[in-house]
């Protein structure tokens, strides 16, 4: 069956050494993705690059400023760029290909990261039948962040032969049988996927905005950091919010989203048709997210060009739904200790 792979497929690929790693943790295998992890091999680099005509490792000989060992903790300074080899490498076959993206917690910290592989012309893309190492480029935009080996910042989704996205017509039909949102079926907006709007009126706190001067954030420490050390709270005001240039905001959708167990969801990260800003850095939803009654989508929003006025109910993102190649025998939720099931306006898991 074509479509995105599921939990049991990743187990099989690991057993067959088609995904190669020394010490896989069971928590890394998700319902329809696998979390990747940092190795000890890290470099500060002069500039970003793609390695379309060589191995990444060969390019690093010219572009690395210094080598860093992540067996010990190391502070990644704000707006400096680093590249880390990941613990996992690939030896794919049978026309399996893939795509990487930041994990939710990474996006919510304004950590810009993207994977690159040997002889690839695009970031985040894993070519068909790829054999080789994976590297992760990391730039923290809002905070100085302490990382070490085995931290997990991104995830890999593998696909058998072809993506199988639902058309709008299929999604409308599916929504009549099984709801994909907490809205009434007539209120659900489907246009190139499920449209999401921003909530600037539903609760007293409508947004968080990252502070300029903060302590170092320790990426390994969960439920640890104080919100007020890192974030300013924005309370509702006339159902509108000005997104200021180069500031990083955490918002939430008005709609609650449901991803049924036989589908996965992907949030389109930037859509120039709905405004001059970027919404959502980490745009993947595993099957089971929001079941049964829906969870809000948390939106990471930034404009790098001009200030932008957002108003309550304005469309801010879209979710495309994709058929899996089979039902996953594991779904997102409490049983696998998922961090963001039934979330509201929620910061990353690092804050208490």
Secondary structure by P-SEA (a helix, b strand, c coil): ccccccaaaaaaaaaaccccccccccccccccbbbbbbccccccccbbbbcccccccccccccccccccccccccccccbbbbbbccbbbbccccccbbbbbcaaaaaacccccccccccccccccccccbbbbbbbbbbcccccccccccccbbbbbbccccccccaaaaaaaaacccccccccccccccccbbbbbbcccccccbbbbbcccccccccccccccccccbbbbccccccccccccbbbbbbbcbbbbbccccccccccccccccccccccccccccccccccbbbbbbbccccccbbbbccccccbbbbbbbccccccccccccccccccccccccccccc
